[in-house]
Amino acid sequence: MVLYNAATKELTAKIVYYGPGLCGKTTNLQLLHDRLDPKTVGNLVTLSTQSDRTIYFDLLPVELGEIKGYRIRFQLATVPGQTAFNETRKVVLRGADGIVFVADSRWEMLPRNLESWENLKDNLRANGLSFETIPIVVQYNKRDLEDILSVEAMQEALGFSSYPSVEAVASAGRGITETFKLVSRLTFVDLLRRLQGRKPEEAASAPDRPELILVSPPKPAPAAGPESARPSAVEDSAPSLAETPSPNPQEPAPAGGPDRLGAAEARIAAIEERLARDAGESRRLAESAAEAAERLAAAENRIEEYEAARRTAQRAAEAALASLSARTEKLYQEIAAIARQVEALETGLQVKTAQGRREAEDIRSQIAPLLEARAEKETSDRRVLSELDRLRESLADSLAEISDRLRNVAPR
C-alpha cells in the first residue's frame, strides 16, 4: 500500500521479507543497515526473544533519493518465522508492495520452505492482496553449506522457476544488496504501472491491488461563492464528464464559451485516452492473471507430483527400513549364536588346557625317576668303559712284555 505525501512529494512503499524460521531474514536487514549509506537509512528496530529469534518484525526505512521528481522511500520489514505468530505475520504483511521470500537451501528445510510459501499465499489473500501481481523475489540463502539442494531442484520442488531469484550467503553478506536492488526495482516499476503514468494524486487503484492511499496536506476552507463547489485536489485531478456543463443551444453562451468548450473537448479526449489505456491495462492484467493461473496450476501439478514421489520414496524407505531391521535382528541373533559357540570353545579349550597340563605333570613325574636311573646307568657305563680301557691298556702292555720275553728265550 503505497503512501504519497503531497507536501513533500514522497512515495513510501513497503517490502516484506518472508520465509521460515532462521532462514536469514533478519540477517538481510542487519547487513543492509550496515552497508547502505548512513544518510539514507533510518534506525533498525528489532524485537527478539532471548533465543535471538524475531517474534514481531524488523523495520528498516531506506531512502533512494529522487526519481522523476518524487522522493522514494522503502520500509523493509520481516515477519516472524515461528508458526505460532501467524496473526503477527498477517499484520506485518498488510499493505505490502513487494515480497522477498528467503528460502533455506538445506534439503531438510524443503518442507518448511513449502509450508511458509503456502502460508504467504494464504496471508496475502487474507489481506486482500493479489499473489499473482505483487512483485516477488526469491532469495536462495545459505548456499555455502554442504547439505544443500541445487537451485534447479528447489525451483522444481517449490514452483519458483517463474520468479526472479538471487543466490545468497546472508551470514557472509553475499547476495544481500543484489536482492534489495532487484526487489526495489521491481516494486518501483510496479508502482509506476499502478500509477499509469499520472500524478500520484490522480492514481486510481489497479485491479486486484489495494487502493493507493494519498496523504495530502490540509487545505484551507474555500471561500463562499460558485467556486466553493469545486471538488478536492484528488477529485479535480481526475475529471469526469459531470464536471463539464453540456452547452444548451437555447441559452446564450457565457463569456469565454468557446474556450470552455474547447477545454471540455480536450478533457473528454484525455478521458477517452485514459479509458483506452485502462482497457489495455485491463487486458494485460487479464492475460497476466491467466498466465499466473496456468503457472499456479502447473505449480500445483508439480507439488502433487512431488508429494506423490515423496510418498513413494517414503514407502520405499519404510520398506527398506523394515527389511534392514529384520536383517539386523537376524544378524544380531547369528552374532549371539556365534558368541555362544566361541564361549563354549573357549571353555572347552581352557578345560583341555588344564587337563593337558595335569597330564604333562603326571608324565613328568613318571619320567623323572627313569631319567635319573638312566643318568646313573650312563654314569656307571662310563666308569665301566673307563675301567675296560684301562684294563685293555694294561693287557696290551703285558702282552708286549711277554712277546719280548719270548723272543729273548727263543734259540739262537
Contacts in CASP RR format, 6 or more apart in sequence:
PFRMAT RR
TARGET T0000
AUTHOR 0000-0000-0000
METHOD contacts of the structure
MODEL  1
MVLYNAATKELTAKIVYYGPGLCGKTTNLQLLHDRLDPKTVGNLVTLSTQ
SDRTIYFDLLPVELGEIKGYRIRFQLATVPGQTAFNETRKVVLRGADGIV
FVADSRWEMLPRNLESWENLKDNLRANGLSFETIPIVVQYNKRDLEDILS
VEAMQEALGFSSYPSVEAVASAGRGITETFKLVSRLTFVDLLRRLQGRKP
EEAASAPDRPELILVSPPKPAPAAGPESARPSAVEDSAPSLAETPSPNPQ
EPAPAGGPDRLGAAEARIAAIEERLARDAGESRRLAESAAEAAERLAAAE
NRIEEYEAARRTAQRAAEAALASLSARTEKLYQEIAAIARQVEALETGLQ
VKTAQGRREAEDIRSQIAPLLEARAEKETSDRRVLSELDRLRESLADSLA
EISDRLRNVAPR
1 14 0 8 1.000
1 94 0 8 1.000
1 95 0 8 1.000
1 96 0 8 1.000
1 97 0 8 1.000
1 210 0 8 1.000
1 211 0 8 1.000
1 212 0 8 1.000
1 213 0 8 1.000
2 11 0 8 1.000
2 12 0 8 1.000
2 13 0 8 1.000
2 97 0 8 1.000
2 191 0 8 1.000
2 194 0 8 1.000
2 212 0 8 1.000
2 213 0 8 1.000
3 11 0 8 1.000
3 12 0 8 1.000
3 213 0 8 1.000
3 214 0 8 1.000
3 215 0 8 1.000
4 10 0 8 1.000
4 11 0 8 1.000
4 12 0 8 1.000
4 200 0 8 1.000
4 201 0 8 1.000
4 203 0 8 1.000
4 212 0 8 1.000
4 213 0 8 1.000
4 214 0 8 1.000
4 215 0 8 1.000
5 12 0 8 1.000
5 215 0 8 1.000
5 216 0 8 1.000
5 217 0 8 1.000
6 200 0 8 1.000
6 201 0 8 1.000
6 214 0 8 1.000
6 215 0 8 1.000
6 216 0 8 1.000
6 217 0 8 1.000
6 233 0 8 1.000
7 216 0 8 1.000
7 217 0 8 1.000
8 71 0 8 1.000
9 69 0 8 1.000
9 70 0 8 1.000
9 71 0 8 1.000
10 70 0 8 1.000
10 71 0 8 1.000
10 72 0 8 1.000
10 73 0 8 1.000
11 70 0 8 1.000
11 71 0 8 1.000
11 72 0 8 1.000
11 73 0 8 1.000
11 191 0 8 1.000
11 200 0 8 1.000
12 73 0 8 1.000
12 74 0 8 1.000
12 75 0 8 1.000
13 72 0 8 1.000
13 73 0 8 1.000
13 74 0 8 1.000
13 75 0 8 1.000
13 97 0 8 1.000
13 98 0 8 1.000
13 187 0 8 1.000
13 188 0 8 1.000
13 191 0 8 1.000
14 74 0 8 1.000
14 75 0 8 1.000
14 77 0 8 1.000
14 95 0 8 1.000
14 96 0 8 1.000
14 97 0 8 1.000
14 98 0 8 1.000
15 74 0 8 1.000
15 75 0 8 1.000
15 76 0 8 1.000
15 77 0 8 1.000
15 96 0 8 1.000
15 97 0 8 1.000
15 98 0 8 1.000
15 99 0 8 1.000
15 100 0 8 1.000
15 183 0 8 1.000
15 184 0 8 1.000
15 187 0 8 1.000
16 76 0 8 1.000
16 77 0 8 1.000
16 78 0 8 1.000
16 79 0 8 1.000
16 92 0 8 1.000
16 93 0 8 1.000
16 96 0 8 1.000
16 98 0 8 1.000
16 99 0 8 1.000
16 100 0 8 1.000
17 25 0 8 1.000
17 28 0 8 1.000
17 29 0 8 1.000
17 58 0 8 1.000
17 76 0 8 1.000
17 77 0 8 1.000
17 78 0 8 1.000
17 79 0 8 1.000
17 100 0 8 1.000
17 102 0 8 1.000
18 25 0 8 1.000
18 78 0 8 1.000
18 79 0 8 1.000
18 89 0 8 1.000
18 93 0 8 1.000
18 99 0 8 1.000
18 100 0 8 1.000
18 101 0 8 1.000
18 102 0 8 1.000
18 116 0 8 1.000
18 120 0 8 1.000
19 25 0 8 1.000
19 79 0 8 1.000
19 81 0 8 1.000
19 101 0 8 1.000
19 102 0 8 1.000
19 103 0 8 1.000
19 113 0 8 1.000
19 116 0 8 1.000
19 117 0 8 1.000
19 120 0 8 1.000
20 81 0 8 1.000
20 104 0 8 1.000
20 109 0 8 1.000
20 112 0 8 1.000
20 113 0 8 1.000
20 115 0 8 1.000
20 116 0 8 1.000
21 53 0 8 1.000
21 80 0 8 1.000
21 81 0 8 1.000
21 82 0 8 1.000
21 104 0 8 1.000
21 112 0 8 1.000
21 116 0 8 1.000
22 53 0 8 1.000
22 81 0 8 1.000
22 104 0 8 1.000
23 81 0 8 1.000
23 102 0 8 1.000
23 103 0 8 1.000
23 104 0 8 1.000
23 109 0 8 1.000
23 113 0 8 1.000
23 141 0 8 1.000
23 142 0 8 1.000
24 102 0 8 1.000
24 104 0 8 1.000
24 141 0 8 1.000
24 142 0 8 1.000
24 170 0 8 1.000
25 54 0 8 1.000
25 58 0 8 1.000
25 78 0 8 1.000
25 79 0 8 1.000
25 81 0 8 1.000
25 102 0 8 1.000
26 46 0 8 1.000
26 48 0 8 1.000
26 54 0 8 1.000
26 58 0 8 1.000
26 78 0 8 1.000
27 170 0 8 1.000
27 171 0 8 1.000
27 176 0 8 1.000
28 78 0 8 1.000
28 100 0 8 1.000
28 102 0 8 1.000
28 139 0 8 1.000
28 170 0 8 1.000
28 176 0 8 1.000
28 179 0 8 1.000
28 180 0 8 1.000
29 44 0 8 1.000
29 58 0 8 1.000
29 60 0 8 1.000
29 76 0 8 1.000
29 78 0 8 1.000
30 44 0 8 1.000
30 46 0 8 1.000
30 58 0 8 1.000
31 170 0 8 1.000
31 173 0 8 1.000
31 176 0 8 1.000
32 41 0 8 1.000
32 60 0 8 1.000
32 62 0 8 1.000
32 76 0 8 1.000
32 176 0 8 1.000
32 177 0 8 1.000
32 180 0 8 1.000
33 41 0 8 1.000
33 42 0 8 1.000
33 44 0 8 1.000
33 60 0 8 1.000
35 173 0 8 1.000
35 176 0 8 1.000
35 177 0 8 1.000
36 62 0 8 1.000
40 62 0 8 1.000
40 63 0 8 1.000
40 64 0 8 1.000
40 65 0 8 1.000
41 60 0 8 1.000
41 61 0 8 1.000
41 62 0 8 1.000
41 63 0 8 1.000
42 60 0 8 1.000
42 61 0 8 1.000
42 62 0 8 1.000
44 58 0 8 1.000
44 59 0 8 1.000
44 60 0 8 1.000
45 58 0 8 1.000
45 59 0 8 1.000
45 60 0 8 1.000
46 54 0 8 1.000
46 58 0 8 1.000
47 54 0 8 1.000
47 55 0 8 1.000
47 56 0 8 1.000
47 57 0 8 1.000
47 58 0 8 1.000
48 54 0 8 1.000
48 55 0 8 1.000
49 55 0 8 1.000
53 80 0 8 1.000
53 81 0 8 1.000
53 82 0 8 1.000
54 78 0 8 1.000
54 80 0 8 1.000
54 81 0 8 1.000
55 80 0 8 1.000
55 82 0 8 1.000
55 85 0 8 1.000
55 88 0 8 1.000
56 80 0 8 1.000
56 85 0 8 1.000
56 88 0 8 1.000
56 92 0 8 1.000
57 77 0 8 1.000
57 78 0 8 1.000
57 79 0 8 1.000
57 80 0 8 1.000
57 88 0 8 1.000
57 92 0 8 1.000
58 76 0 8 1.000
58 77 0 8 1.000
58 78 0 8 1.000
59 75 0 8 1.000
59 76 0 8 1.000
59 77 0 8 1.000
60 75 0 8 1.000
60 76 0 8 1.000
60 77 0 8 1.000
61 73 0 8 1.000
61 74 0 8 1.000
61 75 0 8 1.000
61 76 0 8 1.000
62 73 0 8 1.000
62 74 0 8 1.000
62 75 0 8 1.000
62 76 0 8 1.000
62 180 0 8 1.000
63 71 0 8 1.000
63 72 0 8 1.000
63 73 0 8 1.000
63 74 0 8 1.000
64 72 0 8 1.000
64 73 0 8 1.000
64 74 0 8 1.000
64 184 0 8 1.000
65 71 0 8 1.000
65 72 0 8 1.000
66 72 0 8 1.000
67 188 0 8 1.000
70 200 0 8 1.000
72 188 0 8 1.000
74 184 0 8 1.000
74 187 0 8 1.000
76 180 0 8 1.000
77 92 0 8 1.000
78 92 0 8 1.000
79 85 0 8 1.000
79 88 0 8 1.000
79 89 0 8 1.000
79 92 0 8 1.000
79 93 0 8 1.000
80 88 0 8 1.000
80 89 0 8 1.000
81 89 0 8 1.000
81 116 0 8 1.000
83 115 0 8 1.000
83 119 0 8 1.000
86 119 0 8 1.000
86 123 0 8 1.000
89 119 0 8 1.000
89 123 0 8 1.000
90 123 0 8 1.000
90 126 0 8 1.000
90 127 0 8 1.000
93 120 0 8 1.000
93 123 0 8 1.000
93 124 0 8 1.000
93 127 0 8 1.000
93 129 0 8 1.000
94 127 0 8 1.000
95 127 0 8 1.000
95 129 0 8 1.000
95 210 0 8 1.000
96 124 0 8 1.000
96 127 0 8 1.000
96 129 0 8 1.000
96 134 0 8 1.000
97 134 0 8 1.000
97 135 0 8 1.000
97 187 0 8 1.000
97 190 0 8 1.000
97 191 0 8 1.000
98 134 0 8 1.000
98 135 0 8 1.000
98 136 0 8 1.000
98 183 0 8 1.000
98 186 0 8 1.000
98 187 0 8 1.000
98 190 0 8 1.000
99 120 0 8 1.000
99 134 0 8 1.000
99 135 0 8 1.000
99 136 0 8 1.000
99 137 0 8 1.000
99 183 0 8 1.000
100 136 0 8 1.000
100 137 0 8 1.000
100 138 0 8 1.000
100 139 0 8 1.000
100 179 0 8 1.000
100 180 0 8 1.000
100 183 0 8 1.000
101 116 0 8 1.000
101 117 0 8 1.000
101 120 0 8 1.000
101 136 0 8 1.000
101 137 0 8 1.000
101 138 0 8 1.000
101 139 0 8 1.000
101 163 0 8 1.000
102 139 0 8 1.000
102 141 0 8 1.000
102 170 0 8 1.000
103 109 0 8 1.000
103 113 0 8 1.000
103 138 0 8 1.000
103 139 0 8 1.000
103 140 0 8 1.000
103 141 0 8 1.000
103 154 0 8 1.000
103 158 0 8 1.000
103 160 0 8 1.000
104 112 0 8 1.000
104 113 0 8 1.000
104 141 0 8 1.000
104 142 0 8 1.000
105 140 0 8 1.000
105 141 0 8 1.000
105 142 0 8 1.000
105 143 0 8 1.000
105 145 0 8 1.000
105 148 0 8 1.000
105 149 0 8 1.000
105 154 0 8 1.000
106 142 0 8 1.000
106 145 0 8 1.000
106 147 0 8 1.000
106 148 0 8 1.000
106 149 0 8 1.000
107 147 0 8 1.000
107 148 0 8 1.000
107 149 0 8 1.000
108 147 0 8 1.000
110 149 0 8 1.000
110 154 0 8 1.000
110 157 0 8 1.000
110 158 0 8 1.000
113 154 0 8 1.000
113 158 0 8 1.000
114 157 0 8 1.000
114 158 0 8 1.000
114 303 0 8 1.000
117 158 0 8 1.000
120 131 0 8 1.000
121 131 0 8 1.000
124 130 0 8 1.000
124 131 0 8 1.000
124 134 0 8 1.000
125 131 0 8 1.000
128 210 0 8 1.000
129 209 0 8 1.000
129 210 0 8 1.000
130 208 0 8 1.000
130 209 0 8 1.000
131 292 0 8 1.000
132 208 0 8 1.000
132 288 0 8 1.000
132 289 0 8 1.000
132 292 0 8 1.000
132 293 0 8 1.000
132 296 0 8 1.000
133 190 0 8 1.000
133 206 0 8 1.000
133 207 0 8 1.000
133 208 0 8 1.000
133 209 0 8 1.000
133 285 0 8 1.000
133 288 0 8 1.000
133 289 0 8 1.000
133 292 0 8 1.000
134 190 0 8 1.000
134 209 0 8 1.000
135 183 0 8 1.000
135 186 0 8 1.000
135 187 0 8 1.000
135 189 0 8 1.000
135 190 0 8 1.000
136 163 0 8 1.000
137 163 0 8 1.000
137 164 0 8 1.000
137 165 0 8 1.000
137 166 0 8 1.000
137 179 0 8 1.000
137 182 0 8 1.000
137 183 0 8 1.000
137 186 0 8 1.000
138 160 0 8 1.000
138 163 0 8 1.000
138 164 0 8 1.000
138 165 0 8 1.000
138 166 0 8 1.000
139 165 0 8 1.000
139 166 0 8 1.000
139 167 0 8 1.000
139 168 0 8 1.000
139 175 0 8 1.000
139 179 0 8 1.000
140 151 0 8 1.000
140 154 0 8 1.000
140 165 0 8 1.000
140 166 0 8 1.000
140 167 0 8 1.000
140 168 0 8 1.000
141 168 0 8 1.000
141 169 0 8 1.000
141 170 0 8 1.000
142 148 0 8 1.000
142 169 0 8 1.000
142 170 0 8 1.000
142 171 0 8 1.000
143 167 0 8 1.000
143 168 0 8 1.000
143 169 0 8 1.000
143 174 0 8 1.000
144 169 0 8 1.000
144 171 0 8 1.000
144 172 0 8 1.000
149 157 0 8 1.000
151 165 0 8 1.000
151 167 0 8 1.000
154 160 0 8 1.000
155 161 0 8 1.000
155 165 0 8 1.000
156 302 0 8 1.000
156 306 0 8 1.000
157 302 0 8 1.000
157 306 0 8 1.000
159 299 0 8 1.000
159 302 0 8 1.000
159 303 0 8 1.000
162 295 0 8 1.000
164 182 0 8 1.000
164 186 0 8 1.000
166 175 0 8 1.000
166 178 0 8 1.000
166 179 0 8 1.000
166 182 0 8 1.000
167 174 0 8 1.000
167 175 0 8 1.000
168 174 0 8 1.000
168 175 0 8 1.000
168 176 0 8 1.000
168 178 0 8 1.000
168 179 0 8 1.000
169 175 0 8 1.000
170 176 0 8 1.000
193 206 0 8 1.000
193 281 0 8 1.000
194 203 0 8 1.000
194 205 0 8 1.000
194 206 0 8 1.000
194 209 0 8 1.000
194 212 0 8 1.000
195 203 0 8 1.000
195 212 0 8 1.000
196 203 0 8 1.000
196 206 0 8 1.000
196 274 0 8 1.000
196 277 0 8 1.000
196 278 0 8 1.000
196 281 0 8 1.000
198 237 0 8 1.000
199 237 0 8 1.000
200 212 0 8 1.000
200 214 0 8 1.000
201 214 0 8 1.000
201 216 0 8 1.000
201 233 0 8 1.000
201 234 0 8 1.000
201 237 0 8 1.000
202 234 0 8 1.000
202 237 0 8 1.000
202 238 0 8 1.000
203 212 0 8 1.000
203 214 0 8 1.000
204 211 0 8 1.000
204 212 0 8 1.000
204 238 0 8 1.000
205 211 0 8 1.000
205 212 0 8 1.000
206 281 0 8 1.000
206 285 0 8 1.000
207 282 0 8 1.000
207 285 0 8 1.000
208 285 0 8 1.000
208 289 0 8 1.000
214 234 0 8 1.000
216 233 0 8 1.000
216 234 0 8 1.000
219 232 0 8 1.000
219 233 0 8 1.000
222 228 0 8 1.000
222 230 0 8 1.000
230 236 0 8 1.000
231 243 0 8 1.000
239 267 0 8 1.000
239 270 0 8 1.000
239 271 0 8 1.000
240 271 0 8 1.000
241 268 0 8 1.000
241 271 0 8 1.000
243 267 0 8 1.000
244 260 0 8 1.000
244 263 0 8 1.000
244 264 0 8 1.000
244 267 0 8 1.000
244 268 0 8 1.000
247 253 0 8 1.000
247 257 0 8 1.000
247 261 0 8 1.000
254 260 0 8 1.000
END
